[in-house]
């Protein structure tokens, strides 16, 4: 069954993104054709779906597989994101997650990723923050863009979970589908604060530390960022090529449980 337009309410999010609320309990995520949801996501960058029952992990993976090739890791295609008692990666702690993009250390970078939220506590922190790098680059000064255009960054981290290694990317890139100018940037992870630090080597400018400090201030500006507060039952679809994302720390002993699939 395909859900009808009349059963969906579309609401703009601030400063970008779209909330789609379903008014029927007779449908689930599979009622929305992949090409429709992909088009919405290309247009809005983040699409939040509410009012649809969640799928078992196997069915969630199967639906994502209907979009195209999935990025598979040693654990499979579905990553359970939740706080762990003995984490090997900072993603599974209650701390913050700096900005990054998915697939930097993979054989291919996802075009989209889908989350479904099995559990979350309102007001418990852990919001996922998405930064629109298309807008960030477009609104930068001519002087900033001239500097950024010359920069290449090498990222190094040990493989302590499902990714790691040594990779180099230009800071400024071109979106493979839209042709828009985007930023590919991951913030450094201080070894004093993070269990698996990420080190950056910046080429193309005389002072790499100054550039990193400038980007950390600029990219977190509210005009470029949508912060998603998770509710149980949320399904969130994200365009990975235009955005970078991070996470605010949890409050107290709060946690949440998300499942994520990446689509190449």
DRENDRENMAR-712239 format. One line per 4 residues: number of its first residue (from 1); their letters; for each residue x, y, z of N, C-alpha, C. Coordinates in steps of 0.1 Angstrom, whole numbers, plus 2048, in hexadecimal, padded with zeros to 3 digits. Atoms other than C-alpha are relative to their C-alpha. Example, Ala and Ser with C-alpha at 12.3 -4.5 7.8 and 13.67 -1.06 7.14 Angstrom:
1) AS) 809,7F4,800,87B,7D3,84E,809,80C,800; 7F7,7F5,800,889,7F5,847,7F8,80B,808
END
This chain:
1) XXXX) 808,7F4,800,800,800,800,809,80C,800; 7F9,7F3,800,80C,823,7F8,7F7,80B,807; 807,7F7,7F8,802,83E,810,7FC,80C,7F7; 805,7F5,809,7ED,85B,801,805,80D,805
5) XXXX) 7FB,7F2,7FC,7F7,880,801,7F7,805,80B; 80A,7FB,7F6,7D7,887,816,804,7FB,80E; 7FD,806,7F3,7E5,871,832,80D,805,806; 7F4,7FB,7FC,805,885,835,800,80F,801
9) XXXX) 7FF,7F2,7FE,80B,8A8,843,80F,804,800; 7F2,7FC,802,82B,8BA,839,802,80E,807; 7FD,7F4,7F9,83A,8D5,850,80F,803,7FF; 7F2,7FC,801,85A,8E8,84A,807,801,80E
13) XXXX) 7F8,7FF,7F4,875,8E6,864,809,80C,7FF; 7F8,7F4,800,88D,902,86E,80E,7FD,803; 800,7F8,80C,8A5,90B,85D,7FE,7F8,7F3; 803,808,80B,8A0,8EE,846,7FB,7F2,804
17) XXXX) 806,80D,7FD,890,8CC,844,7F1,800,800; 80F,801,800,86C,8BF,844,7FC,7F5,809; 807,80A,7F7,856,8AD,85D,7F4,7FB,7F8; 80B,807,807,83E,894,84D,7F8,7F8,80A
21) XXXX) 808,806,7F6,822,889,864,7F5,7F8,7F9; 80B,809,806,80B,86B,85B,7F4,800,809; 80C,800,7F8,7E7,86B,866,7F9,7F2,7FF; 805,80E,801,7E2,845,860,808,7F7,808
25) XXXX) 7F8,80A,7F9,7EC,827,874,800,7F3,7F7; 801,80B,809,7E6,810,856,80C,7FF,7F7; 7F5,800,809,807,817,845,80D,801,809; 7F3,7FE,7F9,82C,817,84E,80A,805,7F6
29) XXXX) 7F6,7FA,809,84D,823,83E,7FF,7FA,7F2; 800,807,80D,849,80A,822,7F5,806,7F7; 80B,7FA,807,82A,81D,817,804,80D,7F8; 7FA,7F4,808,840,83A,80A,80A,7FB,7F6
33) XXXX) 7F6,805,80A,852,831,7EA,80D,807,802; 7F3,7FB,7FF,877,835,7EC,803,80C,7F8; 7FE,7F4,808,878,84D,7CF,7FA,80D,805; 807,7F4,7FA,85F,864,7E0,808,805,80C
37) XXXX) 7F9,7FB,7F4,872,865,801,80E,805,7FC; 7F3,7FB,804,893,869,7EF,7FF,80E,7FA; 802,7F3,806,885,887,7DB,7FE,80A,80B; 802,7F7,7F5,878,897,7FB,80D,803,807
41) XXXX) 7F4,7FE,7F8,89A,892,80C,80A,808,7F7; 7F8,7F8,808,8AD,8A0,7EE,7FC,80F,801; 805,7F2,800,897,8BF,7F0,802,806,80E; 801,7FB,7F2,896,8C3,816,80D,7FD,808
45) XXXX) 7F4,805,7F9,8B7,8B2,821,7FD,7F7,80C; 804,808,7F5,8A6,8A4,840,7F1,7FE,800; 80E,803,7FF,884,893,841,7FD,7F8,80D; 804,806,7F3,874,88A,863,7F2,7FA,7FE
49) XXXX) 80D,806,801,858,871,861,7FA,7FC,80E; 806,803,7F4,840,86D,87E,7F2,7FA,7FE; 80D,806,801,820,858,883,800,7F3,7F9; 7FF,80D,807,82C,839,871,806,7F6,80A
53) XXXX) 7FA,80A,7F7,833,819,885,80E,7FC,7FB; 7F2,804,804,857,80E,886,800,7F2,7FB; 7FE,80D,806,863,7F0,873,80A,7F8,808; 7F5,809,7FA,876,7D2,881,80D,803,7F8
57) XXXX) 7F3,7FD,806,89B,7D6,879,802,7FA,7F2; 7FF,806,80D,89A,7BD,85C,7F8,806,7F6; 808,7F9,809,87D,7CE,84C,805,80E,7FD; 7FA,7F3,802,88D,7F0,851,80C,7FF,7F6
61) XXXX) 7F5,802,80A,8AC,7E3,83F,7FB,7FD,7F3; 806,804,80D,897,7D4,824,7FB,80C,7F8; 805,7F4,807,886,7F5,81D,80B,809,7FB; 7F4,7F8,805,8A7,808,81C,807,7FA,7F4
65) XXXX) 7FA,807,80B,8B4,7EE,805,7F9,802,7F3; 808,7FD,80C,898,7F7,7EC,804,80D,7FB; 7FA,7F4,805,8A9,819,7E9,80C,7FE,7F7; 7F4,802,807,8C9,80B,7DC,80A,7F9,809
69) XXXX) 7F6,807,7F9,8EA,7FD,7E8,802,805,80E; 7FE,7FC,7F2,8EF,7FD,80E,80F,800,803; 7F2,801,7FB,910,805,81F,800,7F6,80C; 800,80A,7F6,918,7E6,833,80D,800,807
73) XXXX) 7F4,800,7F8,931,7E4,850,801,7F1,806; 7FE,80E,7FB,93E,7C6,864,7F4,7FC,809; 80C,803,7F8,91D,7C8,879,7F4,7FE,7F7; 80B,801,809,907,7C9,85A,7FC,80E,7FB
77) XXXX) 805,7F3,805,8F2,7E5,84C,7F9,809,80B; 807,7F9,7F6,8DE,7EF,86B,808,802,80C; 7F8,7FD,7F5,8F1,801,886,7F7,804,80C; 808,7FC,7F4,8E1,802,8A9,808,80B,808
81) XXXX) 7F9,7F5,7FA,8EB,824,8B7,7F9,802,80E; 804,7FE,7F2,8E7,824,8DD,80C,7FF,809; 7F5,7FF,7F6,8FC,82A,8FC,804,7F2,804; 7FB,80D,7FC,912,80C,904,808,801,80D
85) XXXX) 7F9,800,7F3,921,803,926,80F,800,7FE; 7F2,801,803,943,7FB,917,802,804,7F2; 7FF,7FD,80E,944,80F,8F7,80E,800,7FA; 7F3,7FF,807,960,80D,8DE,801,80C,7F7
89) XXXX) 800,7F5,808,956,82C,8CC,7F7,80B,807; 807,7F5,7F9,94A,84F,8D8,7F2,801,7FB; 80E,7FF,805,92A,84B,8C3,7F7,7F9,80A; 808,808,7F6,91E,833,8DF,801,804,80E
93) XXXX) 7FF,7FA,7F3,925,84A,8FC,7F5,80A,802; 80A,7F6,7FD,90F,865,90C,806,80E,7FC; 7FA,7F3,803,927,881,900,7FB,805,7F2; 804,7F9,80D,924,898,8E2,808,7F9,7F5
97) XXXX) 7FA,805,80D,92D,88E,8BE,802,80C,7F7; 7FE,7F4,808,93E,8A9,8AA,7FC,7FD,7F1; 804,801,80D,935,8B0,886,809,7F6,7F8; 7F9,80A,80A,93E,895,86B,7F6,7FD,7F6
101) XXXX) 80A,806,809,92F,885,84D,802,7F1,7FF; 800,80F,800,927,860,849,808,7FB,7F3; 7F9,807,80B,93E,84A,834,80E,806,7FD; 7F3,7FB,803,95E,85E,836,80B,7F5,800
105) XXXX) 7F6,80B,800,971,83E,83E,7FB,7F3,7FA; 805,80B,806,95C,827,82A,804,7FF,7F1; 7FD,801,80E,960,81A,806,7F8,808,7F7; 809,7F8,808,943,82F,7FB,7F9,809,80A
109) XXXX) 807,7F7,7F7,931,84D,80A,7F1,7FF,7FD; 80E,801,802,90C,84A,810,7FA,80C,7FA; 808,7F5,805,8F3,860,7FD,7F6,804,80B; 80B,7FE,7F6,8D9,85B,818,803,7F7,80C
113) XXXX) 801,80A,7F5,8D6,84C,83B,7F2,802,806; 80D,801,7F9,8B6,842,84D,802,7FC,80E; 801,804,7F2,8B0,841,872,7F2,7FC,803; 80D,801,7FA,893,833,885,803,7FF,80F
117) XXXX) 7FE,7FE,7F2,890,83C,8AA,7F7,7F6,808; 808,809,7F8,886,81F,8C1,7FD,805,80E; 802,7FB,7F2,88A,832,8E2,808,80D,801; 7FA,7F3,7FD,892,855,8ED,7F9,807,80C
121) XXXX) 806,7F9,7F5,88B,86C,90B,7FF,80E,7FD; 801,7F1,803,87D,88F,905,808,808,80A; 7F8,7F7,7F8,894,8A9,913,80D,7FA,805; 7F4,807,7FC,8B0,890,917,80D,803,7F9
125) XXXX) 7F4,7FD,808,8C8,8A0,8FF,802,7F6,7F5; 7FE,809,80B,8D8,88C,8E3,7FB,804,7F3; 805,7FC,80D,8CA,8A1,8C8,80A,7FE,7F5; 7F7,801,80C,8D9,89A,8A5,7FF,80E,7F9
129) XXXX) 800,7F2,807,8E4,8BB,895,806,7FE,7F2; 7FC,801,80E,8E6,8BD,870,803,80E,7FB; 7FB,7F3,806,8FA,8D9,85E,7FF,7FF,7F1; 801,7FF,80F,8F1,8E3,83B,80C,807,7FB
133) XXXX) 7F3,7FA,805,913,8E8,82B,7FE,808,7F3; 802,7F8,80C,904,8F5,80B,7FD,80E,804; 803,7F2,7FB,8F5,913,81D,80D,806,807; 7F4,7FB,7F9,915,916,832,80A,806,7F6
137) XXXX) 7F7,7FB,80A,92B,919,814,7FB,80C,7F8; 806,7F5,808,913,930,801,800,80D,808; 801,7F4,7F8,911,948,81E,80E,805,805; 7F3,7FC,7FC,936,949,825,805,80C,7F8
141) XXXX) 7FB,7F4,807,94A,968,81B,809,7FB,7F4; 7F7,803,80C,95E,968,7FA,80E,7FC,805; 7F3,803,7FA,97E,968,810,800,7F2,806; 800,80E,7FA,973,949,823,800,7F6,7F5
145) XXXX) 801,80A,80B,969,936,803,80E,7FF,7F9; 7F3,801,807,98B,93F,7F3,80A,7F8,808; 7F7,808,7F7,99D,930,811,7FC,7F1,800; 805,80E,7FF,987,911,814,802,7F9,7F3
149) XXXX) 7FE,806,80C,98A,90A,7EF,80E,7F9,7FE; 7F3,805,801,9AF,903,7F4,803,7F5,809; 7FD,809,7F5,9AC,8EC,812,7FE,7F2,7FD; 802,80E,800,9B1,8C7,813,804,7FB,80E
153) XXXX) 7FF,805,7F2,9AE,8B4,834,802,7F1,801; 7FE,80F,7FE,9BC,892,83E,7FB,7FD,80E; 806,805,7F4,9A9,880,859,806,7F3,804; 7FA,80D,7FB,9B9,865,86F,7F9,7FC,80D
157) XXXX) 805,805,7F3,9A9,84F,889,802,7F1,800; 7FE,80E,7FF,9AF,82C,896,7F3,7F9,7FE; 80D,808,802,995,811,88D,7FD,7F9,80D; 804,806,7F3,986,80A,8AF,7F1,7FB,800
161) XXXX) 80E,805,802,962,803,8A3,7FF,7FB,7F2; 803,805,80D,955,800,880,806,808,7F5; 7F9,7F8,80A,96A,81A,86E,80D,805,806; 7F3,7FA,7FC,98C,82B,86F,80A,800,7F4
165) XXXX) 7F6,800,80A,9AB,831,85B,806,80E,7FE; 7F8,7F3,804,9BC,84E,848,7FA,804,7F3; 806,7FC,80D,9A9,861,82D,802,80F,7FE; 7FE,7F2,803,9AD,883,81C,7F5,805,7F6
169) XXXX) 80B,7FA,808,991,899,80E,803,80F,7FE; 800,7F2,801,98F,8BC,800,7F4,805,809; 80A,7FA,7F7,97B,8D3,818,7F3,803,7F7; 80B,7FC,808,966,8DF,7FB,7FE,7F6,7F5
173) XXXX) 803,80B,80A,955,8C6,7E3,7F3,804,7F9; 80C,7FE,808,938,8C3,7CB,7F7,7F5,802; 80A,80A,7FE,918,8B1,7D2,7FE,7F8,7F4; 800,808,80C,917,893,7BB,7F3,800,7F8
177) XXXX) 80D,800,807,8F2,897,7B2,7FC,80E,7FC; 805,7F2,803,8E9,8BC,7B5,80A,809,7FA; 7F5,7F7,805,90B,8CB,7AC,803,80B,809; 7FE,7F5,7F6,909,8E2,7CA,80D,7FF,807
181) XXXX) 7F4,800,7F9,928,8EC,7DC,7FE,7FC,80F; 802,805,7F2,92B,8D9,7FE,80D,800,807; 7F4,802,7F8,944,8D6,81A,800,7F2,805; 7FD,80E,7FB,952,8B4,824,809,802,80C
185) XXXX) 7F8,7FC,7F4,95E,8BA,848,7FC,7F8,80C; 802,807,7F3,962,8A6,868,808,808,80A; 7F8,7F9,7F6,96C,8B8,888,809,7F7,807; 7F7,808,7F9,98A,8AC,89B,7FB,7FB,80D
189) XXXX) 804,806,7F4,985,895,8B9,80C,801,80A; 7F6,7FE,7F7,99B,8A0,8D6,803,7F3,808; 7FD,80C,7F8,9AE,882,8E6,7FD,801,80F; 803,7FE,7F2,9A8,891,908,7F1,7FE,803
193) XXXX) 80E,801,7FE,982,88F,903,7FA,7F3,7F9; 807,80A,808,97B,873,8EA,809,7F3,800; 7F9,80D,7FF,984,84E,8ED,807,7FC,7F3; 7F9,803,80D,98D,84B,8C8,802,80D,7F8
197) XXXX) 7FE,7F2,805,99B,86D,8BE,802,800,7F0; 7FF,7FD,80F,99A,87B,89A,80A,80B,7FE; 7F5,7F6,802,9B9,88E,88F,7FF,806,7F2; 801,7FA,80D,9B8,8A7,872,80E,806,7FD
201) XXXX) 7F4,7FA,806,9D5,8B2,85C,7FB,809,7F5; 806,7F6,80A,9CB,8D2,849,80B,805,7F7; 7F6,7FB,80A,9DD,8DA,829,7F9,80B,7F8; 805,7F5,808,9D8,8FA,814,7FF,80D,807
205) XXXX) 800,7F4,7F8,9D9,914,830,80C,800,809; 7F4,800,7F7,9F6,920,846,7FC,7FC,80F; 804,803,7F2,9E2,91B,867,7F4,7F7,800; 80B,809,800,9CD,8FC,868,7F7,801,80C
209) XXXX) 807,7FF,7F4,9C3,900,88C,7F6,80C,7FF; 809,7F4,801,9B4,923,884,7F4,7FC,7F7; 80B,804,809,9A0,914,867,7F6,7F7,808; 809,809,7F8,992,8F8,87E,7F8,808,80A
213) XXXX) 808,7F8,7F7,988,912,898,7F5,808,7F9; 80A,7F8,807,977,927,87E,7F4,7F8,7FB; 80B,809,804,963,90A,870,7F8,7FB,80B; 808,805,7F4,959,8FE,893,7F6,80B,804
217) XXXX) 809,7F5,7FD,94A,921,899,7F5,802,7F6; 809,7FC,80B,93B,926,877,7F5,7F5,7FD; 809,80B,804,92B,904,870,7F5,7FD,80A; 80A,803,7F6,918,902,891,7F6,80C,801
221) XXXX) 80A,7F4,7FF,905,923,88B,7F2,7FB,7FD; 80E,804,801,8E0,91E,88F,7FA,801,7F2; 806,7FE,80E,8D8,92B,86C,803,7F5,7F7; 7FC,80C,808,8E9,90C,85E,7FC,7F3,805
225) XXXX) 802,80D,7F9,8DE,8F2,877,7F2,7FD,804; 80D,805,7FB,8BF,8DE,87D,803,7F5,80B; 7FD,809,7F5,8C0,8CC,89F,7F3,7F8,802; 80B,809,7FF,8A9,8AE,8A1,7FF,7F9,80E
229) XXXX) 803,806,7F3,89A,8A4,8C3,7F8,7F3,7FD; 806,80D,804,892,87F,8C0,7F4,7FD,809; 80B,805,7F9,870,871,8C9,7FF,7F1,7FC; 802,80E,804,869,84B,8CA,7F6,7FF,7F4
233) XXXX) 808,801,80C,85B,841,8A8,804,809,7F4; 7FB,7F8,80B,86E,85B,894,807,7F8,7F6; 7F8,805,80B,87B,851,872,806,80D,7F9; 7FA,7F4,806,894,86A,864,809,7FC,7F5
237) XXXX) 7F8,803,80D,8A3,86A,841,809,80C,7FE; 7F6,7F6,801,8C2,87E,83B,808,7FF,7F3; 7F7,7FF,80C,8D5,88A,81C,80E,802,805; 7F3,800,7FA,8F9,883,824,80A,808,7F9
241) XXXX) 7F6,7F9,808,90B,894,808,801,80F,802; 800,7F1,7FD,900,8B8,811,801,803,80E; 800,7FD,7F2,8FF,8B5,836,80C,7F9,807; 7F8,806,7F6,917,8AE,853,7F7,7FF,80C
245) XXXX) 808,802,7F5,909,8A3,874,808,7FD,80D; 7FA,804,7F3,911,89F,899,7F5,7FE,80A; 80A,803,7F6,900,899,8BA,803,808,80D; 7FE,7FA,7F3,8FB,8AD,8DA,801,7F6,80B
249) XXXX) 7FF,80B,7F6,903,89B,8FA,7F3,7FD,807; 80C,803,7F8,8E9,889,90E,800,807,80D; 801,7F9,7F3,8DC,898,92E,7FF,7F5,80B; 801,80A,7F6,8E3,883,94D,802,7F2,7FB
253) XXXX) 7FF,80E,804,8DD,85E,948,7F6,7FD,7F4; 809,802,80B,8C6,864,92A,808,7F8,7F5; 7FB,807,80B,8CB,84F,90B,7F6,800,7F5; 809,802,80B,8BA,845,8EB,804,7F4,7F8
257) XXXX) 7FC,80C,809,8B9,828,8D2,7FB,803,7F2; 803,7FE,80E,8BB,82F,8AD,805,7F4,7F8; 7FA,809,80A,8C0,817,890,803,808,7F3; 7FC,7F8,80B,8D2,825,872,805,7F6,7F4
261) XXXX) 7FB,806,80C,8D7,819,84E,805,80A,7F7; 7FA,7F6,80A,8ED,82A,834,7FE,7FA,7F2; 803,804,80E,8E4,829,80F,80A,807,7F7; 7F6,7FA,809,8FF,82E,7F5,7F9,806,7F4
END
